[in-house]
Amino acid sequence: MLKITIHPEAGAARLTLEGRLAGPWVEELDRCWREAAGAQQNQLLVDLSGVTFIDPQGKALLTKMWQQGVKLHAVGCLTRCIVDEISKAGSSWSSARSSRKDKSKGR
């Protein structure tokens, strides 16, 4: 089970998650994220401090959200590790793309 609470704030929105990000709850988070992103023209933050488990589909969704500019807030060992993996992988993706662009321009 996953509880998702949307907190609209000035210029941003925060999604607070509590429980397990797995199975059908991944689709529910995806739906809530798209709904919140559509209503907000600014920053979106996902608070993972209450999350106890993330399955591979949940991690894939968080990765997609992070790639589209969502900030991920994690405090526990599990969630911090997953957020670190997402952000480090994202950094290597963007530097690999940058270095390919630089090589194609002769830099």
N, C-alpha and C positions, 0 to 999 in steps of 0.2 A: 504494500500500500504506500502511496505517496500523497502527501498533502502539499498543494501548491497555493501560496497566497501571493496575490499581486498587490503591491503597494505603490500607487502612483505618487510621484514626488515632483517637485518643481523641476522641469527640464529633464526628467528621467523617470524610470520605473524600476522597482526592485521586485524580483520573484524570489520568494523564500520557499525552499524545498525542505520537507521533513519526511523521512522514511527511506524507502528503497526505490532507486531509479532503475527499474527493470521491467521487462515484459510490456504490458499494455500501458504502463505509466510513462514510458518513453514517448509514446504517441501523444499522450495527454499533455506532457511538457511541451512537445513540439507545437501542439495546437495553441496552448497558452502563450508560448513565446511569440508565435506569429500574430496572435491577437494583440498582445502587448506591444510588439514592434510596430504593428499597423497603427495603433493609437498614439504611440510616442514617436516624435521626430528626433529625439535626442538619445542619450545614453540609456542602456539597459544593463542591469546588474543581476546576476543570479547568485543568491546566497545559498551555499551548499553546506553550511555549518550543521544542519540537522539531518544530513543524508547519512545513512548507515551502510548502504551498499550501492554500487553502480555496476551494471552488467555491460558487456561490450557494445550493445546498441545504445545504451545510455552514454557511454564514453564517446561514441561516434557522434551522437547528437550534440553533446557538449563541445566537441571539437568543431563541428559545423557552426555552432553558435559563436564560439570564440573567433573563428575565421571571419565571421560577419560583424565583428566588433563588440560582442557582448563581453562584459567583464565578469569573471568568475571569482567568487570569494569563497575560500576554503580555510578551515581551521583544524580539522582532524587529520590524523595520519593518512587515512585512506584518501580523502578528498584532496588533501594537499599534494599527495603523490600523483594522483591522476591529473590535477590541474598543472603540475610541473611538467608532466609528460606531454600534455597538450601544448603548453606554451613553448617548451623546448623543441618539440617536433615542428611547430609552426615557425619558430625562428629559423630552423634549418631549412624548411621549405622556402621561406622567403629569401634567405641568403643564397640558396641554390638557384632560385629563379634570377636573382640579381646578378650572380656571377655568370650565368648563361647569357643574360642580356649584355653584360659587359664584354664577354668574349665575342659575341656576335657583332659588337660595335668596334672590335679591335682594341679593347682596353686591356 
